Amino acid sequence: MTDTKNSENFFPDKWLKKLPDGFTDTSAAMKDDELKKIVFDCEGNIYTIDKEKESDIKLNAAKELAKDMSIPYREAKTCQTAKIKYALWLLEGRGISLDTKDD
């Protein structure tokens, strides 16, 4: 397996664990043109996956449902944030320093 930890530039474990078994050894032995073909093929696959995801009716319906169901929570949180901002604005207008960098 390719040494990913001890080299000066190492490949992040976050991505390494997502690779299929044997990919690191196989790709490390490839020529530059073969690696470029992998990049090109994978980009094409990502395009296709994104396109299919966008046209997935069930997934989009679920997203829309989640969005609709979260409206009351989002609106309530926005209201509370507006109250905080208004109270801070009033305090600042009264000459009270809101800077806590020195605390």
C-alpha positions as CSV (number, residue, x, y, z in Angstrom):
1,M,0.0,0.0,0.0
2,T,1.2,3.5,-0.7
3,D,2.7,5.3,2.3
4,T,0.2,8.0,3.1
5,K,1.4,9.0,6.5
6,N,5.1,9.3,6.5
7,S,5.6,11.1,3.2
8,E,6.0,14.9,3.2
9,N,2.6,15.3,1.5
10,F,0.1,12.8,2.9
11,F,-3.4,12.0,1.6
12,P,-6.0,12.9,4.3
13,D,-7.5,9.8,6.1
14,K,-11.0,11.4,5.6
15,W,-10.8,10.6,1.9
16,L,-8.5,7.6,2.2
17,K,-11.1,5.5,4.0
18,K,-13.6,6.2,1.3
19,L,-11.5,4.6,-1.4
20,P,-12.2,1.0,-2.6
21,D,-9.9,-1.7,-1.5
22,G,-6.7,-1.8,-3.6
23,F,-7.2,1.5,-5.3
24,T,-4.2,3.1,-3.7
25,D,-1.9,0.4,-4.9
26,T,-3.4,0.2,-8.3
27,S,-3.4,3.9,-8.9
28,A,0.1,4.4,-7.5
29,A,1.4,2.2,-10.3
30,M,-0.5,4.0,-13.1
31,K,1.0,6.3,-15.6
32,D,0.1,10.0,-15.7
33,D,-2.3,9.6,-18.6
34,E,-4.1,6.8,-16.8
35,L,-4.5,8.9,-13.6
36,K,-5.9,11.8,-15.7
37,K,-8.4,9.4,-17.2
38,I,-9.5,8.4,-13.7
39,V,-10.1,12.1,-12.9
40,F,-12.0,12.6,-16.1
41,D,-14.2,9.5,-15.7
42,C,-14.9,10.3,-12.0
43,E,-15.9,13.9,-12.9
44,G,-18.3,12.4,-15.5
45,N,-19.7,10.0,-12.9
46,I,-20.2,12.9,-10.4
47,Y,-22.1,14.8,-13.1
48,T,-24.4,11.9,-13.7
49,I,-25.0,11.3,-10.0
50,D,-25.8,14.9,-9.4
51,K,-28.2,14.9,-12.4
52,E,-30.0,11.8,-11.1
53,K,-30.2,13.3,-7.6
54,E,-31.8,16.4,-8.9
55,S,-34.4,14.4,-10.8
56,D,-35.2,12.0,-7.9
57,I,-38.9,12.8,-7.2
58,K,-39.0,11.0,-3.8
59,L,-35.9,12.7,-2.6
60,N,-37.0,16.2,-3.7
61,A,-40.4,15.6,-2.1
62,A,-38.8,14.6,1.2
63,K,-36.6,17.7,1.1
64,E,-39.6,19.9,0.4
65,L,-41.5,18.2,3.2
66,A,-38.6,18.8,5.7
67,K,-38.4,22.4,4.5
68,D,-42.1,23.0,5.0
69,M,-42.1,21.2,8.4
70,S,-39.2,23.3,9.7
71,I,-40.8,26.7,8.9
72,P,-42.3,27.2,12.4
73,Y,-38.9,26.5,14.0
74,R,-37.0,28.7,11.6
75,E,-39.5,31.6,12.0
76,A,-39.4,31.3,15.8
77,K,-35.6,31.3,15.8
78,T,-35.6,34.3,13.5
79,C,-38.0,36.2,15.8
80,Q,-35.8,35.5,18.8
81,T,-32.7,36.7,16.8
82,A,-34.5,39.9,15.8
83,K,-35.4,40.6,19.5
84,I,-31.8,40.1,20.5
85,K,-30.5,42.4,17.7
86,Y,-33.1,45.1,18.6
87,A,-32.2,44.9,22.3
88,L,-28.5,45.2,21.5
89,W,-29.2,48.1,19.2
90,L,-31.1,49.9,21.9
91,L,-28.4,49.2,24.4
92,E,-25.8,50.6,22.0
93,G,-27.9,53.6,21.4
94,R,-27.9,54.3,25.2
95,G,-24.1,54.3,25.2
96,I,-23.6,50.8,26.6
97,S,-20.5,49.2,25.1
98,L,-21.2,45.8,23.6
99,D,-17.5,45.0,23.0
100,T,-16.5,42.1,25.2
101,K,-13.0,41.6,23.8
102,D,-11.4,42.9,27.0
103,D,-13.4,40.7,29.3
